[in-house]
Amino acid sequence: MDLAAARRRTASAGIFTASMADVVFLLIVFFVLTYSVSPDLTRMELPRTVVRTEVPKGAAIISIAPSEVREVIRVSTGKERAIPIGSDDEVVSFASTLVAADRDQAFVVRADRGTHYERIDFVLDALKQADARQVYLLSEQEAVEGIGN
């Protein structure tokens, strides 16, 4: 009888997944907390300046990149990736929507060094029509001799 009882007590084959679920949950939490979105990855050669001003976090970004036919304008709220817009009227509606939601919404205008000034002027006029209060022109900071050296 002891032999029959020993045969019944054999180990059962199984995979315990309770600890695996904990590990997966911790990985999901880790990736959610460390995920960041870069609003606009368009490569640009920015104009140089010696003036430095901090841009507030959460500022909306309007990028003007040169193209073969016409400059491409991309917009982002600062929290998601930039998307190209199809018409000039969409710049005004984009800015108006953000200003309606937050009266003190800041805007950053990124323009390549080779961009025609008329396009930059158009974007600035669109922001003025939308009644934007804070507009920043993004540039590359140039080191000044004698300051900080």
N, C-alpha and C positions, 0 to 999 in steps of 0.2 A: 503494500500500500504506500509505502514511502516513495517508491519509484513513481507511482501515478501522481502523487501530490507534487513531486519535483518537476514533473513534466508540465503540469498546469501552471507552475510559477515561472515560466520562461518569460524573458523580457520581451515586451512588445515593441515593434519598430514604429517610431513616430517622430515627427519633427515638432518641437515646441515653438510656436510662432509668437507667443506673448512678448518675449523680449525683443523680437524682430520688429514688432509694431512700435515699441517704445523707441527703438533706434531710428526708424523711419520718421516718426513724429518729430524727434529732435533734429533730424536733418532738414525736414521741411521748415521748422521754426528757424533754424540757422540760415537757410537760404532766403527766407522771407525777410529776415532782419538785415541781412547783408546785401540784398539786391539794391542796386541803384541804377537809375536811368540817366543816361547822358542825353540832354535834350537835343543837341544838334552836333553832329559829327562832320559837318561840311568843312573841308580844308579851305582855309582862307589865308591870304597874306594881308594882315591887318595894318593899318597906318600906324606909324610910330608917334609916341607922345612922351612928354616928361611929367605930365600931370597924372596923379593917381587918386582915384576916388573909389571907395568901396561900393559895390553894387549890392542892394539888398537881396537876401535869399528869397526865392520864389518869384523873381522877376520874370515876366514874359519875354520871350526872345523872338526877334524878327531878324532873319538872316537874308542877306542879298548876295547871291553868288553869281559871278559872271558865267555866261553861257555863249554858245555859238551865235544864236539868233538874238536872244533877249535875256536879261538877268532873271534868275529864278529866285523867287521870294518864298521862304519857308517860315512857318510860324509855330511857336510852341508856348504853352502856358508856363513852362519852366518845370513842370512835373512829369511831362511825357515827351516822347520823341517828336521832333519837328516834322511837319508835313508840308509838302509844297501846295501852294494855292493856285487856283486857275485864273482868277481875274483880279484886277486891281481893287474892285469894290469889296472883295473879301477881306482885305487888310483893314478897311474901315469897320466892317461888321465884326471881325475878330476883336479888334481893340475896343469897340463899343460894348461888346458883350462882357469883356473882362472889367471894363471901367464900371459898368452897371452893377456887377457883382461886388466889386471892391473899389471904392472911390479913389483910394491911394495906391492903386496897382502900378507897379513900376514896370517899365519897358526897357529892354536892352536892344539896340540896333547894331547888328554885326554886318559890316560891309567890307568886301574885299577891296584892296587898294586900287584895283583896276576897274571898279564899278563906276559907271557914269553917275555924275552928281545928280542928274535929273531924277534917277530912281531913288536915291537917298532922300532927295527933297520931297518926292512923292510920298514916301513912307512917313517922313516927319509931318507932312501936311495931313496925312490920314490919321496920325496919332493926335494931331491938333483938333481935327474934326471930331474925334472920339472923346475929346476933352481930357486927354491923359495929362496928369500933373507931373509925373516923374519920367523923364526920358534920358537914357544914358547911351552914349556912343562908345562902343567897345573899341579899344585900341591896344597895341602892344606897347608895354612900358619900356622906355629907353633909359638906360643908366645915364645919370648926369655926373660929370666929373666934379669932384669936390664934395658931393653930397653922399653921405653914408660910406665913403671910402676911407 
